[in-house]
Amino acid sequence: QVQLQESGPGLVKPSQTLSLTCTVSGGSITDNYYYWSWIRQPPGKGLEWIGYIDYSGSTYYSPSLKSRTSISRDTSKNQFTLQLSSVTPEDTAVYYCARVPFDSWGQGTQVTVSS
């Protein structure tokens, strides 16, 4: 059974870069046909898809966040990473990593953007 776990700082200052890592166990991020995604949920709002990286390393981003988003991976550690630059308080959210087709999710990690 695949398990995912997010890690990273819970507090980021405005204008800085948010960086989160998702560690995957019980499966490989290079397994064919699976994509590995980042999603977030701001307080009081619904889920928002950020982007994903596929089994070959290709990336796809939400158009609304594309200019600030980068998703990469470390296959030796079976991890994939989210970087979101120039953050503002509107980027405050619970951030989740998940395997597409969204059958496995991490527990989520709260990130607050504040000075």
N, C-alpha and C positions, 0 to 999 in steps of 0.2 A: 504494500500500500504506500502510495506516494505521500510524503509529508513535506510541507513547506514552512519555513520560519523566517520572518522578517527581522532585520536588525539594523540599528542606526541611531543617531541622536534624536532625542525627543523634542529638542528645542533648537531652532535655527533663527538667526537674525535676518531681518529684511535685507534684501539685495544679495544675500549669500546663496550658496548652492546647497540644496538638499541632496543628501546621498544616502540611499538605503540599499541593503543587500538582502537577497533572498537565497537561503541555503536549502537545497533540495536533497531529500533522502528517499531511498526506496525506489528510485528511478533516475534515469540519466536525462539531462537537459539536451542531449544530442539524439535521444530516441526519435525515430522517424515519426513525422506527422503531428507532433505535439508543439504547441506554441506556449510561451511562458510570459505571463502578462502582469502588468501593474494596474491597479485600480485604486481609487480613493473615494472617501465619503466625507465631505465637509459636514460640520455640525448642522443638523436640521435639514440636510439635503439628501438627495439620492446618490447612488453609486455613479461614478464617472470613470470611464475607461481612459487610461493614460497612453498605453501602448504595449507592444509585445515584441519579443525576439523569438524567432522560430528555431527549429532544430538545426538548421544550417548556419544560423547566426545572422540572418536577415532581420531587419527591424522595421516596425510599422508604428506610426505615432498618430495620436488624435490630432486633427488639424488645428484645434484650438490651443494645443500645448506644444506643437511640433517645434516651434522656434526655440523653446527653452528645455527640451527633453532629450536625454540620451540614455539608451538602454544598451548595456554591454554584458558580456559573460566571461566567466573563468571556468573553462571546462575541466581543468585539473582539480578545482575545488567544488565543482558541480553547483556553481552559484551564478546568479545574474543580478545585475545592479542597475538601480535607477539613479540618474542625476537630473535634478530640476534646478535650473539656474534662475537667478534674479527673483528670488521668492518674495512674496508679499504676504500680509496676513490672510489674504484670500486663499492661500495655499495651505492653510491650516486644515488638517483632515486626519482621519484614520486611513492609513495606507496599507493596502493588501497586495500580496503577490498570489498568483493563481496559475494553475495549469489549464490551458485551453484544450478541451471544451468546458472549462470552468467546473471540472469535476473534483478538483482538489484546491483548497485555499489555505493560506496561512491564517493565523489568528488575528492579524492586523496589528499595526503599531501606530500610536498617536504621535503626530508631528505638529508642533505648534510653532508658528512663525511670529516672533515677538522680539522687540528690543529689550 
